[in-house]
Amino acid sequence: MNEIKEIIKSLAERIDAPEIYLPTYNYSEDFARPHIEKHGSEYHWVVIERGEELERRKTKNVKELLFWVFDMVTFEMAVKLEVKNRIEEEDFRIQMFRIQEELIKKIDPEYEAIIAKKHFKLLK
């Protein structure tokens, strides 16, 4: 688990991600902050709020896990940045999505393509 923790920390530094947006490891802080568990060769992305498990995704693919992490991290960052720099005459999602795409591209250009496709569908 230390290896994945170091990879996430290193990638987070590329985008100056606040630590509070990063997942915890092997324990839940609750309040819907995701955490990562490792069971054998499988990673679990878990979200717990008020003691209730809301989400659990499983993968053996580190790249997929990192996508889940940075999809969430860059979204949180984009929301905060958009609010600070809101363009009143524009649908707020346009700028927010653009910011998220720019941030996640610094992590992996393939992730940007996935996110951009999702955003395009949402704005359609």
C-alpha positions, 0 to 999 in steps of 0.5 A, spaced: 500 500 500 505 504 501 507 504 493 500 506 491 500 512 496 507 514 494 504 514 487 498 518 489 502 523 493 507 524 487 501 525 482 498 530 487 504 534 487 504 535 479 497 539 480 498 542 487 492 538 490 490 539 497 491 533 501 484 533 504 482 531 497 486 525 497 483 519 499 486 515 506 488 508 506 485 502 510 481 506 514 475 511 513 474 518 516 467 517 514 464 524 511 464 521 504 472 522 504 474 516 500 479 511 502 483 505 499 483 498 501 488 493 498 485 485 499 490 481 495 492 484 488 485 488 488 484 495 490 478 497 493 475 504 492 470 505 498 466 511 500 463 511 507 458 517 510 455 517 516 457 510 517 454 507 511 458 505 505 455 508 499 460 506 494 465 500 493 469 499 486 474 494 485 480 493 481 486 490 480 489 495 475 493 501 478 491 505 472 484 505 473 485 506 481 489 512 479 483 515 474 478 514 480 482 518 485 484 523 480 477 524 477 475 526 484 481 530 486 481 534 480 473 535 480 473 538 487 479 542 485 475 545 479 469 546 483 473 551 488 477 554 482 470 555 478 467 559 484 473 563 485 473 565 478 466 565 476 463 568 469 456 570 471 454 570 463 456 563 462 454 556 464 458 554 470 459 547 468 463 550 462 469 553 466 469 547 471 469 542 466 475 546 462 479 546 469 478 539 471 480 537 464 486 541 464 488 539 471 487 531 469 491 532 463 497 533 467 496 526 471 495 523 464 492 525 457 488 519 457 484 521 463 483 527 460 480 524 453 475 520 458 473 526 462 472 530 456 468 525 453 463 525 459 463 532 459 461 533 452 455 528 454 453 532 460 453 539 456 449 536 450 
